């Protein structure tokens, strides 16, 4: 596989496993005693980073090993994913990836990165509803229906933040724009965290973001949540209607997040990692922390998660083609 020069990669010279680290437990599938690096392909402050942080403490408690987060953002998560895919397949390098990578693959202009071919899915961590947000100081819309009407009556007036071209926030907003005949300007950032900060500051008017990262700001009243994606309401935002009940089918999906490893990770080591992830999924403290964010543990492992990733990648490719959105990574004349 050929990587573009823009993507940072791991050194090509890799020492044999036996020379690089001792093992924490006996057996061929055991992890090394060295710290485990979890690559986060977006900046701090977004849903991906916040979910990764939730794993640090319980991971260390269950393995007696440290989990070190490494932020490697760019290209709507693809740069970090390619970086992780190029790591030694030794169990010391994992990726917090999500549905944004399935979307990005559907929009790829070349074959530099393939979610299915280049990474090994280990476990589904969470399914996270997306939230349509507005800055109440910038927009008068108080419901999703008012928002749709406002954008129809004032074309090109409002600015939509996104976590980057090809990100879930960008793609969902693009689908909404097409299906609901909306017009607005995009402002793309390098991740949801920076985009959210500008939304709070009033530099942009609206955004589609994961419930995890925006929840504190909705609860404080600094942001207004108009709609959550999917077919059911979110426990942490019980008064916010879901897309299905409003008939807004452009937002009928939720985002998902999981852990991946380099493709060539040995089966025995993958099984050891999955075993630990099953333990994390049963950890009451982690469950409580995730519940506070309005989500639950994903609960798919190994082959079951791999099948889901393949299905999602194919589904997004078909959906983008049907909507004619394969070229949205190119500059749109309506973007700011």
C-alpha positions, 0 to 999 in steps of 0.5 A: 500500500502506498501512502501519500507524502502528507501522511505521517508514518511510523518508522519502517524498521521494526524490531522483533516483538521479543526484543522490544518488550517483556510481556505483562502476562504469560502466553502468546497473546499477552500485551507488553508491559510498555505503555499502550498508545491510543491514536486519536485522529481528531484534536482534543475537545471533540467526541472522539477525544472525549470517548478516548479519555473515558477509557484511560483510567479503567484500562489502566485498572484492568491491565496495570498498564498505562494508556497514552493518548496521541493526537494525530489530526487531519483529513477528517480523521484519515491522517490519524487512521493511516498513522495508526495503520502504519504502526507495528502490529504489536498490540501497543498501538491502537486507534479510536476510530469511528463512522467518520472513517467509513464516510471518508472512505466513501469520499476518497479520491484515491486508494491511499487509505481503506478502512477495511483493508488497512485496519483490524476492528477490535470492538465497538465502543459506543453509538453516539447520536449527533445533535443539530446545534445553534448559537442562540445569540446568533439564530432565533430558531427554537425548533428544528422546523423553525431552523429549516424555515429560517434557512430557506428564507435567508439563503447564504446568510448563516454559517455552518461549522464542521469538523473538517471536510469529509467528517460526519458533521460535514456529510450530515449537513451536506445531506440536510442541505440537499434533501431539505433544499437549504443553502448556507456557508460551510466553515471547516475546522480541523476537528469538532473541538475547535469548531465547537469553540467558535460556535460558542464564541459566535464566530459561526451560527450552527453545527452538527456535533456528537452529543458527548462533546456538546452536552455540557454547553447545551445544559448550560444554555450556551448552545441550543439543541434542536434535534438529535439524529436517529430514531429515538430521543437521547436520555441526556436530552429528553426534551430534544426530538429525534430526526425520525419523529420530525420526519427529517430522514437526512439525519436518520443515523447515529455515529459510532466509535470503536477501537482498531489495530494495524491489520497484521496484528496476530490473532492471539494478541487481538484476542487478548485485547478483545478480552480486556475490552470485554472487561471494560464493557462490564466495568460499572464505573465506565458504564456510569461515566458513559451514561452521564454523557448520554450513551452506552457501551457498544458491545460488539467484538472481533468478527461481529464488529468487523462485519459491522464495519464492512457493512457500514463502509459499503452502505456509506459508499452506496449512499454517497453515490446515490446522493451524488456526493462523491465530490464534496471534498472538492471546494463547494461554491457555497462554502465560506 
